[in-house]
Amino acid sequence: MKKFNFTIKGNKYHTWIKEIEGNIAKIEVNGTPFEVEMEKEVNKPSKTPTLVRKPVVSKPGEGAIPKGSGVGAVKAPLPGNIFKILVKEGDEVKSGDTLLIMEAMKMENDIKAEKSGTISAIKVSEGDAVLQGAVLVEFKMS
């Protein structure tokens, strides 16, 4: 609630702006309530900054693991933080085994192996923040 004092043609007005919804303002002038319609200002620059990013250009197949290579990767399903890593390089895992626990959206999520194999590389550490689609673990399929 904002208070304004106006003097118009020698008359003093004590004005309170109670609420603004869209272009309708609920105000009180010298104790009398009013609903007034506001006009939109023309040519007023926005105070909200505009984020300008260069477009991401990627080549088809860039970063993909070749098919038939016997290599697999587990990627982050959504952005979050690595809470706990339950495997180490060289471990044998079966489909459905929990590889690590990731905290995302204030929840702990088990990240499981989709296929059986041997862990060949762990690409993250506990406490790391990761983006959606980031490779977490690589493994060789058995």
C-alpha positions in Angstrom: 0.0 0.0 0.0 1.5 3.3 -1.1 0.6 6.8 0.1 0.6 9.9 -2.1 -0.3 13.5 -1.3 -1.5 15.7 -4.1 -2.5 19.4 -4.3 -4.8 20.1 -7.3 -6.0 23.7 -7.7 -5.3 24.4 -4.1 -7.1 21.3 -2.8 -5.1 18.7 -0.8 -5.8 15.0 -1.5 -4.4 12.2 0.6 -4.4 9.1 -1.7 -3.6 5.5 -0.8 -3.1 2.9 -3.5 -4.5 -0.3 -2.0 -4.2 -2.8 -4.8 -3.5 -3.0 -8.5 -4.8 -5.9 -10.7 -4.1 -5.6 -14.4 -5.1 -2.0 -15.3 -7.6 -1.5 -12.4 -6.3 0.2 -9.3 -8.3 0.3 -6.0 -7.5 3.6 -4.3 -8.7 5.7 -1.4 -8.8 9.5 -1.7 -9.4 11.4 1.5 -11.1 8.2 3.0 -13.4 7.6 0.0 -12.7 4.3 -1.9 -12.5 4.3 -5.7 -11.7 1.9 -8.5 -9.9 3.6 -11.4 -8.8 2.3 -14.8 -5.2 3.1 -15.7 -4.0 3.8 -19.2 -0.9 2.0 -20.4 2.1 4.3 -21.0 3.4 4.3 -24.5 7.1 4.1 -25.4 8.2 3.3 -21.8 11.2 1.0 -21.9 11.0 -2.2 -19.9 13.1 -2.5 -16.7 13.3 -6.2 -17.1 16.7 -7.3 -18.6 16.6 -9.4 -21.7 18.9 -12.4 -21.7 20.5 -12.9 -25.1 22.2 -16.2 -25.8 23.8 -17.4 -28.9 21.9 -20.4 -30.4 23.4 -23.8 -29.6 24.5 -25.4 -32.8 25.3 -29.1 -32.7 26.1 -31.6 -35.4 23.9 -34.7 -35.8 25.4 -37.5 -33.7 27.8 -35.2 -31.9 28.7 -36.7 -28.5 26.7 -39.9 -29.2 28.1 -43.3 -28.4 28.5 -45.4 -31.5 26.0 -48.2 -31.8 27.3 -51.7 -31.5 30.4 -50.4 -29.6 29.4 -52.3 -26.5 29.6 -49.1 -24.5 26.7 -47.5 -22.6 26.1 -44.3 -20.6 23.8 -43.3 -17.9 22.7 -39.7 -18.2 21.1 -37.3 -15.7 17.3 -37.4 -16.1 17.0 -33.8 -14.8 19.2 -31.1 -13.3 20.3 -31.7 -9.7 23.2 -32.5 -7.3 25.0 -35.8 -6.9 24.3 -37.0 -3.4 26.0 -40.4 -3.2 27.9 -42.6 -5.6 27.3 -46.3 -4.9 29.6 -47.9 -7.5 33.2 -47.6 -8.5 35.1 -48.3 -11.7 35.4 -52.0 -12.5 32.2 -53.0 -10.7 29.9 -55.4 -12.4 26.3 -54.1 -12.4 23.0 -55.7 -13.5 20.1 -54.0 -15.1 18.1 -52.2 -12.4 21.0 -51.9 -9.9 21.2 -48.4 -8.3 24.4 -46.7 -9.4 24.1 -43.4 -7.6 21.6 -41.1 -5.7 20.9 -37.7 -7.1 19.1 -34.9 -5.3 16.7 -33.0 -7.6 13.8 -30.8 -6.7 14.4 -31.5 -3.0 14.0 -35.2 -3.5 16.5 -38.1 -3.6 16.3 -40.0 -6.9 17.9 -43.4 -7.4 19.8 -43.5 -10.8 19.7 -47.1 -12.0 21.5 -49.1 -14.6 19.4 -49.7 -17.7 21.6 -52.6 -18.9 24.1 -55.1 -17.4 27.8 -54.4 -17.7 31.0 -53.2 -16.1 31.5 -49.7 -14.9 34.3 -48.2 -17.1 34.1 -44.5 -16.0 32.4 -42.4 -13.4 32.1 -38.8 -14.8 30.9 -37.1 -11.6 31.8 -36.8 -7.9 29.6 -36.5 -4.8 28.4 -32.9 -4.4 28.6 -32.1 -8.2 25.8 -30.1 -9.7 24.7 -31.6 -13.1 22.4 -30.5 -15.9 19.8 -32.7 -17.5 21.4 -35.0 -20.1 24.9 -34.9 -18.5 26.7 -38.2 -18.7 27.1 -39.6 -15.1 28.5 -43.1 -15.6 29.9 -45.0 -18.6 29.9 -48.8 -18.7 30.8 -51.6 -21.0 27.9 -53.9 -21.7 28.3 -57.6 -21.1 
